[in-house]
């Protein structure tokens, strides 16, 4: 029992270390959390997607995907272009006229579908997500033998905790981002992150 708990904690720590770095997905969840726009849906999509990908990795799917490098390259190109476009939109908000402060009530209900679709694209069109979950976590879990699924469960729980904290905790920043200048800084962070990652994906594919 203690060995299983140790393995679960190892999976939790490993999974957390892979997702806490600022990336496209985290920047998007942070922005949605600050705006209080479709936060539950976005957090759920990110956590559930990670759980599915981790399960695929633990199940050995990563070894099969390696035999089709062209598929991962295609995802990299499409995902890179998507991130470049999203980054350009964020940059336009930074430098565009009339940028306002934070709307604490979030956007209209019609934006929920947009947020969900964007979150799905940002998650499933990012090759780094596959590398971290399917390949890296999958290979680390394989070393645990019979406890590989316990390791994977710990990693999936880490993902859930992180995205929930990031999405729902971000609203605490709302009062600090009520000023247009502070909101521009957040959008600037999002723009730089998206453009850098998008350029890296396109160049490396």
VEXVO-815766 format. One line per field, with one value per residue (C-alpha): residue number from 1; residue in three letters; chain; x, y, z. Coordinates in steps of 0.2 Angstrom, whole numbers, plus 2048, in hexadecimal, padded with zeros to 3 digits. Layout:
<sites>
i <- NUM;...
aa <- ALA;...
ch <- A;...
c1 <- X;...
c2 <- Y;...
c3 <- Z;...
</sites>
This chain:
<sites>
i <- 1;2;3;4;5;6;7;8;9;10;11;12;13;14;15;16;17;18;19;20;21;22;23;24;25;26;27;28;29;30;31;32;33;34;35;36;37;38;39;40;41;42;43;44;45;46;47;48;49;50;51;52;53;54;55;56;57;58;59;60;61;62;63;64;65;66;67;68;69;70;71;72;73;74;75;76;77;78;79;80;81;82;83;84;85;86;87;88;89;90;91;92;93;94;95;96;97;98;99;100;101;102;103;104;105;106;107;108;109;110;111;112;113;114;115;116;117;118;119;120;121;122;123;124;125;126;127;128;129;130;131;132;133;134;135;136;137;138;139;140;141;142;143;144;145;146;147;148;149;150;151;152;153;154;155;156;157;158;159;160;161;162;163;164;165;166;167;168;169;170;171;172;173;174;175;176;177;178;179;180;181;182;183;184;185;186;187;188;189;190;191;192;193;194;195;196;197;198;199;200;201;202;203;204;205
aa <- UNK;UNK;UNK;UNK;UNK;UNK;UNK;UNK;UNK;UNK;UNK;UNK;UNK;UNK;UNK;UNK;UNK;UNK;UNK;UNK;UNK;UNK;UNK;UNK;UNK;UNK;UNK;UNK;UNK;UNK;UNK;UNK;UNK;UNK;UNK;UNK;UNK;UNK;UNK;UNK;UNK;UNK;UNK;UNK;UNK;UNK;UNK;UNK;UNK;UNK;UNK;UNK;UNK;UNK;UNK;UNK;UNK;UNK;UNK;UNK;UNK;UNK;UNK;UNK;UNK;UNK;UNK;UNK;UNK;UNK;UNK;UNK;UNK;UNK;UNK;UNK;UNK;UNK;UNK;UNK;UNK;UNK;UNK;UNK;UNK;UNK;UNK;UNK;UNK;UNK;UNK;UNK;UNK;UNK;UNK;UNK;UNK;UNK;UNK;UNK;UNK;UNK;UNK;UNK;UNK;UNK;UNK;UNK;UNK;UNK;UNK;UNK;UNK;UNK;UNK;UNK;UNK;UNK;UNK;UNK;UNK;UNK;UNK;UNK;UNK;UNK;UNK;UNK;UNK;UNK;UNK;UNK;UNK;UNK;UNK;UNK;UNK;UNK;UNK;UNK;UNK;UNK;UNK;UNK;UNK;UNK;UNK;UNK;UNK;UNK;UNK;UNK;UNK;UNK;UNK;UNK;UNK;UNK;UNK;UNK;UNK;UNK;UNK;UNK;UNK;UNK;UNK;UNK;UNK;UNK;UNK;UNK;UNK;UNK;UNK;UNK;UNK;UNK;UNK;UNK;UNK;UNK;UNK;UNK;UNK;UNK;UNK;UNK;UNK;UNK;UNK;UNK;UNK;UNK;UNK;UNK;UNK;UNK;UNK;UNK;UNK;UNK;UNK;UNK;UNK
ch <- A;A;A;A;A;A;A;A;A;A;A;A;A;A;A;A;A;A;A;A;A;A;A;A;A;A;A;A;A;A;A;A;A;A;A;A;A;A;A;A;A;A;A;A;A;A;A;A;A;A;A;A;A;A;A;A;A;A;A;A;A;A;A;A;A;A;A;A;A;A;A;A;A;A;A;A;A;A;A;A;A;A;A;A;A;A;A;A;A;A;A;A;A;A;A;A;A;A;A;A;A;A;A;A;A;A;A;A;A;A;A;A;A;A;A;A;A;A;A;A;A;A;A;A;A;A;A;A;A;A;A;A;A;A;A;A;A;A;A;A;A;A;A;A;A;A;A;A;A;A;A;A;A;A;A;A;A;A;A;A;A;A;A;A;A;A;A;A;A;A;A;A;A;A;A;A;A;A;A;A;A;A;A;A;A;A;A;A;A;A;A;A;A;A;A;A;A;A;A;A;A;A;A;A;A
c1 <- 800;80E;817;807;805;817;815;805;80F;81D;810;808;819;81F;80F;80F;821;81C;80D;811;81C;814;80E;800;7F3;7F7;7F7;7E6;7DF;7E6;7DE;7CD;7CE;7D2;7C3;7B8;7B3;7AE;7BB;7B3;7B2;7C4;7CB;7C1;7C7;7D9;7D8;7CE;7D9;7E9;7E1;7DD;7EE;7F7;7EC;7F1;803;802;7F9;808;801;810;81B;80E;80D;820;81F;815;820;817;807;80F;818;807;800;80F;80C;7F9;7FC;80A;7FF;7F1;7FB;803;7F1;7EC;7FB;7F9;7E7;7EE;7FB;7EE;7E4;7F4;7F8;7E6;7DD;7CF;7D5;7CB;7CE;7C8;7B5;7B3;7A3;7AB;7A5;794;78E;792;7A4;7A3;7A3;7B2;7BB;7B8;7BD;7CD;7D1;7CF;7DA;7E7;7E8;7E7;7F0;800;80D;815;806;808;81B;818;809;809;81C;825;818;814;826;829;819;81F;82E;822;81C;80C;80A;80B;7F8;7FA;808;7FD;7EF;7FA;7FF;7ED;7E8;7F7;7F0;7DE;7E5;7F0;7E3;7D6;7E1;7E7;7D5;7CB;7DA;7DD;7CD;7D6;7E0;7D1;7D2;7E4;7E0;7D1;7DC;7DF;7F2;7F3;7E7;7F3;801;7F8;7F3;806;80B;7FE;804;817;813;808;813;823;81C;813;823;82D;820;820;833;835;828
c2 <- 800;80C;808;80C;81C;821;81D;828;836;834;835;844;84D;848;84D;85E;862;860;86B;87A;882;891;88A;88D;883;88B;89C;899;892;8A0;8AD;8A4;8A3;8B5;8B9;8AC;8A6;894;88F;87F;879;87E;876;866;865;867;85B;84E;84F;84D;83E;836;839;833;823;820;822;816;80A;80A;814;820;811;80F;822;823;818;826;836;83E;83F;848;854;859;85C;867;872;874;877;884;88E;88E;895;8A2;8A8;8A8;8B1;8BE;8C1;8C3;8D0;8D9;8DB;8E2;8EF;8F2;902;902;8F3;8F3;8EB;8DA;8D7;8CD;8C5;8BD;8BD;8BA;8A8;8A7;8A7;897;88D;897;894;881;87F;889;87F;86F;875;87B;86B;85E;868;86A;85D;861;85A;849;849;84D;842;834;831;838;833;823;81E;822;819;809;809;807;7F6;7F0;801;80B;80F;815;821;826;82A;835;83F;841;847;854;85A;85C;865;871;876;878;883;88D;890;893;89B;8A8;8B1;8B8;8C2;8CB;8DA;8DD;8DB;8E7;8F5;8F5;8F5;8E5;8DD;8E1;8D9;8C9;8C9;8CD;8BE;8B3;8BA;8B7;8A6;8A1;8A9;8A1;890;891;896;888;87B;881;882;871;868
c3 <- 800;804;7F4;7EA;7F3;7F0;7DE;7DD;7E5;7D8;7CA;7D2;7D4;7C2;7BA;7C4;7BE;7AC;7AC;7B7;7AA;7A2;791;785;78F;79F;798;791;7A1;7AB;79F;7A0;7B3;7B5;7A9;7B2;7A1;79F;7AD;7B2;7A0;79C;7AC;7A8;796;79B;7AA;7A0;791;79B;7A4;793;78C;79C;79B;789;78E;79C;791;785;776;776;76F;761;75C;75B;74B;743;745;736;741;74F;743;73B;74C;74F;740;742;755;751;745;751;75F;754;74F;761;767;759;760;771;76B;762;772;77A;76D;767;76C;779;783;793;7A4;7AB;7A9;7B9;7B3;7A4;792;78B;78B;778;77C;786;776;76F;780;77F;76D;770;77F;775;767;773;77C;76E;761;76C;769;77A;783;77A;77E;791;794;787;785;794;7A2;798;798;7AB;7AF;7A6;7B2;7C1;7BA;7C2;7CA;7BA;7BB;7CD;7C6;7B8;7C4;7CE;7BF;7B9;7CB;7CA;7BA;7C1;7D1;7C6;7BA;7C7;7D2;7C2;7BB;7CB;7D5;7C7;7CB;7DB;7CF;7C8;7D3;7CE;7BB;7BB;7B4;7A1;7A4;7AE;7A2;794;79D;79F;78C;788;792;789;778;77B;781;772;765;76C;76E;75D;754;75D;757;745;744;74C;742
</sites>
